[in-house]
């Protein structure tokens, strides 16, 4: 196996074009597992971990761009105000894994259990890709095609993800077989966007890829509008709204039975996560209203 060590993004893209079967590696927290179990044996790997273009993040006129080489530890330290992303980052593995693992790794692996992916879905993130042919931006749901399947072309590299910052409450939560260092049996990200008066919820580990729950989103947005809660955050929402939202979230799940959990348990888990996430978000809105 040959390992190529580009010094610039331009050099890395040229190597990728010359060796379209080459596998990019940055943190390697997912890829090395595949190699160690002999599930993958590429002839060529391209180490992109040193490329400064992939290790940067920046703000762009209300948007945030996070490079594919930014680690979860850096997200926790440098972007704590992105609450759902910080919560997802904190849930990734051990400190050692967070020091190596990257957002680009989650995107490239395309596991439905990837912790950062529901957050990107809730933010309607664009995935930025590059090759010697040029750059392109792909919506998250057009990039994630299925279990470990993406729209990445053989000569492309993942530059990172870009999304508009949400002003309202947001959270990430997951259920696993223990409290830490665990692959999600089910995960959920919720975001309320008072600017567009929309609710957004994404689920992980309950379908072949990360999914949104559009019926639950529309139900919640309409309920908040009917109650006047988008205008007045201090409005108390009826318990039936929380339960109705949770039921619709669970109905959107398309889980399977596997060694980590049954489909029935996964559907129950996202119902509980949805109920808790919405209750916290509504409480946060009330607290903000009282503080202002």
N, C-alpha and C positions, 0 to 999 in steps of 0.2 A: 504493500500500500504506500503510495506517495502522498505526502502532505505538502501542499503549496502554501507559501507565506507571503501574500501580497502586502505591500507597504501603503498602497493607496486604493481608494475605491475603483478608480479607473483601471488599475492593474488587476484588481480582483474580478472585475467584469470581463476583462480580456481573457483571464484564465477560465472563467465560467463558460465563455463562448467557445474557447478551444477545447474544453473538457466538459461537455454538456451533462455527462453522467456523474460529474464530481459532486460530492456532498459538502455543503458549507457546514462549518462547525464554529461555535462561539463559546458559550459556557459548557456545552457538552453534557448537561445533566440528563437529558433525555437520550441523546444520540449514543452516548457511551454505554448506556444500558442495552441498547439494541446491538451494539458491537460485542459487548461482553457475553451476551446470550447467543451470539452468532446468528441473529435475525437479519443482520445487514453486514455486508462485506464489500464496500466500495473499493474500486481500484485507486481512486483519487479523492482526497479531501482538501478543501480550501479553508484555511484558518482565517476567519474574518474578525477575530476578537480584538485585533489591534487597530482596526480602521477607525480613525477619529470621526468620520462622517456617520458611522453607525452608533457611536457611543454618546452622541449629543442629544439633548432635548431643548426645545425652545418654544416660546409663545409667538403666535402669528395672528395678530388682529382678532383676538377673541378665541382663537384656536390654540390647541397644544399639539406639538409634534414630538413624539417619543421615538428615538432611534431604536432599531431592532437590537442593538447591542447594549442598551441600557439595562442594568441589572435590577432585580427587585429590591436589593438593599439600597441602591441609589434612589429608586422611586420613593421608598419610605422616608429617606432623609431629605430629599430635594423637592418632592411634590406632595407633602402631607395634606395640603388643602384639597387634593383630588381624593376625596375620602373613600369612595368605593375602590379606586385603584390601590390606595394605600392598604385598605383592609384585605383586598385580594393578595397583594404582595406579601403582607404579614403572614398569610396562611400558607404560603408556599414553603414546603419542606422545612429544613433546618436552617440556621444562620449560614452554614457553609454553602448550602444549595442556593440561598438567596443572594449570596455574594457572587455566584457564578451564573445562575439562571437568568434568562433574558426574556423580554416580551417577544422578540423575534423567534426564540426557541418555541414558545407556546404556539405562535402562528405557524411556524414551519412544521411542527409535529402534528398540529391540527387534531389533537385529542379532544373529544367532547368534554373531558374532565379538566382541560386547561383552565387554571384559575383566573387568568387575566381576560379570557375570551368573553365571558358574559359582560364584563365591564366595557369592553370595546363595543359589544353589540348594543348595550344600552345607550352608549354615546354615539351610535351610528357612525362608527369610525371608518375612515378610508384607509386601506392598506396600500402603501406606496412601494412600488416595485421598480427595479431598474435593470437594464441590460445594455449591451453595446448598441442596441437598436433604439434606445431611448427610455424615458420614464413613463409610467402610467399609474393611475390611482384606481383602485378596485374597492367597491363597497364591501364591508366585512362579510355580508351574506353571499356575495358573489365570489369571494375568495375562499371561504370555508365550504367545501363541496360535500364532505362526508367524513367518515372515520379515517383520519390520517390522509385525507385527500384535499388538495388545494388547487387553486387556479394558477399557481406559480409555474412559469414556463422553464424548460430545462436550462436556458441560458440566463435566467433572471436571479437576482438577489432581492431579499426583503430589506428595504431601506428603513421602514418603521411604520407607525400608525399616526393618523392625524384626526382630531375631532374637535367639535365645539364644546367649550366648557359649559357645564350645566350649573345654574345658580341655585337650584333648589336642593332639597334633601336627597341623599343617595347613600346606598349601602351595599355591601357584599356579604353573603353568609353561605356557609356550606355545612353539610352533614357528612361525617365519615365514621369509620369504625373506632376511632379514638380521637382525642382532642387536638393532637398535633402531628405534624409530619405524615399526612395521610392524603391519599387520592380521594377526591370527592365522590361520595355515593350520589349526592345531588347538591347542586349549588344554585344560587339565585342572586341576581343583581337588580336592584330597584332604583329608579331615578324619577323624581318629580320635577318637571320643567315649568315653572310659573310663567316664563316669558312666552312660551308657545301654548301654555295650558294643556300640556300633554303628560301622560304617565307612560313610563317605559319599564318593562320587566323582561329580563333574559334568564334563561335556564341552561344549566350545564349538567352533563352526565345523565340526562333523561331522554336523549334522542341521539341519532347518529352524528349530529353536530350541535353546536350551540344554537338555540332557537329563541325567538321572541314569542310573547303570548298576546297577540293583537286583540282578541276579544276581551281579555282581562284589562288591557290598557284602555280600550275604548270605554268599557264599563266604568272604570275608575275615573277617567277624565270627565265623563258625563256626570257622574255622581258628585264630584267635587264642584263642577260648574253649577249643577242644580242647587247645591247647598250654599253656593256663594263663597266656597272656600278658596277658590283661586284669588278672589279679591280680598277676602278677610280670612287670613290663616287661623284666626282664633275660633272660627266656627267649629263646633263639635260635630263630628261625623257619626252617623248612626252605626251601631255594631253590625247591622245587616250588610252595610257596604263593605266592611272588612271581610266578612264571611263570604259575600258574593264574589269579591275579588279573589280571595284564596281559592274558592271552588273553580273559578275560571282559569286560574293559573294551573291548578292540578289537571284540569281537563286538557290543557295544551300540551302536557308532557306525553312523550311517546317512548316510555322506558322499556327496558328488557330485563330479564333475570340474568344475573351473572354471579361470579364468586363474591362480589362485594355487596350485593343486595338484590332483592326481588323487585319486579316492576311495581307491585302493590306498595312496597315500602317506599320506593322512590316517589311515587305519586303522593303518598301521604306526607313524605318529607318536604316536598316543594309546597304543599298546602300550608304546612306549619311555618316554613320559612317565609312564605308570602304574607301570612297573617302577622308574623312578628315584624317583618320589615316595614309593612305599611303602618302598623301601630307606632313604631319608632319614628317613621317619617312624619306622621301627623302630629305626634308629640313635639317633634323638633320644630315644625311650623308654628305651633302654638307658642312655644318658648320664644321663638324669634319675634313673634308678634308682641308678646308681653314685654320683651326687652327693648323694643323700638319705641 
